[in-house]
Amino acid sequence: MVNRTAALLIDDDARLGDLMTEYLGKHEIHVTVAGDGPRGLAALRKTRPDIVLLDLMLPGMDGLEVCRKIRATPECSTLPVIMLTAKGEDVDKVVGLEVGADDYLAKPFNPRELLARIRALLRRAAPAPAPALLRVGQLELDFSAREVTVGGKRRVLTHHEFELLATLARAAGRVLSREQILDALKGHAEAFDRSIDVHIAKIRAKLEPDPKEPRFIKTVRGVGYLLARPPD
């Protein structure tokens, strides 16, 4: 199955929405269209897109304010945003970039150019390849063998348990909310939705000397989880 990119187009031009949905769809980019800022922000939370195409001249809440709200959302702080507008003055471009847009394309534009810019931004936003081996204190993850050891002793984890632990390990020392964990587990999220706590409990039972007083995976009440760096 081809992995499709998800794009959110926030634009009140219904004709443009139809054209972009059809054109980008042919290039494996699924487009969700929202006609104004509030609906766009709601769709952002619901669809978790890979990139946002944002019109500057929106009714009510303009594109600059929408962009500010996107950047103020922690899980969207690095989400690629291309600003679309009928205006072409340099001052508009500068303001758009200052509020957090990654690129700027004046209307009317060639759909091929938009596609090229989308692909370029997604390449830049792609995460760096995971290291073959990751150590956090006495915990060691071997990504090539998909094995986990604690103090040199192998622990057997399921596929989904390994993915969840790897997500926490890559952010060791930093608290991740359940939403951030689900976002990082794209492609696996259906196995975790509403059951992250259950999976965490199972992982603790396999890794921790005393699961009731975990040294590795800590719970931060009201926020989420973090993988601590335990003393050796």
PEBEL-V942694 format. One record per residue. RES is the residue in one small letter. D_CENTER is the distance of its C-alpha to the mean C-alpha in whole Angstrom. Layout:
((RES,D_CENTER) (RES,D_CENTER))
This chain:
((m,21) (v,19) (n,15) (r,15) (t,12) (a,11) (a,12) (l,13) (l,17) (i,18) (d,22) (d,25) (d,27) (a,27) (r,29) (l,26) (g,23) (d,26) (l,26) (m,22) (t,22) (e,24) (y,24) (l,20) (g,21) (k,23) (h,21) (e,18) (i,16) (h,16) (v,16) (t,16) (v,19) (a,19) (g,23) (d,22) (g,20) (p,20) (r,19) (g,17) (l,15) (a,16) (a,14) (l,11) (r,11) (k,12) (t,11) (r,7) (p,8) (d,7) (i,10) (v,12) (l,16) (l,18) (d,21) (l,23) (m,26) (l,25) (p,27) (g,27) (m,24) (d,24) (g,21) (l,21) (e,21) (v,18) (c,16) (r,17) (k,16) (i,12) (r,13) (a,14) (t,12) (p,10) (e,7) (c,7) (s,9) (t,8) (l,7) (p,10) (v,13) (i,16) (m,19) (l,22) (t,25) (a,29) (k,30) (g,30) (e,32) (d,30) (v,30) (d,28) (k,25) (v,26) (v,25) (g,22) (l,21) (e,22) (v,20) (g,16) (a,16) (d,16) (d,18) (y,21) (l,23) (a,26) (k,28) (p,29) (f,27) (n,28) (p,25) (r,25) (e,24) (l,21) (l,20) (a,21) (r,19) (i,16) (r,16) (a,17) (l,14) (l,12) (r,14) (r,14) (a,10) (a,10) (p,10) (a,14) (p,16) (a,16) (p,20) (a,22) (l,23) (l,22) (r,24) (v,23) (g,27) (q,29) (l,26) (e,25) (l,23) (d,24) (f,21) (s,24) (a,26) (r,23) (e,25) (v,25) (t,28) (v,29) (g,32) (g,33) (k,33) (r,31) (r,29) (v,28) (l,25) (t,24) (h,21) (h,18) (e,20) (f,19) (e,16) (l,15) (l,17) (a,16) (t,12) (l,15) (a,17) (r,14) (a,14) (a,18) (g,19) (r,16) (v,16) (l,12) (s,13) (r,13) (e,10) (q,8) (i,9) (l,9) (d,5) (a,6) (l,9) (k,8) (g,12) (h,13) (a,12) (e,15) (a,17) (f,16) (d,16) (r,18) (s,19) (i,17) (d,20) (v,23) (h,21) (i,21) (a,25) (k,25) (i,24) (r,26) (a,29) (k,28) (l,28) (e,29) (p,33) (d,33) (p,30) (k,31) (e,31) (p,28) (r,28) (f,24) (i,22) (k,23) (t,22) (v,21) (r,23) (g,21) (v,18) (g,17) (y,17) (l,18) (l,19) (a,22) (r,25) (p,28) (p,31) (d,33))
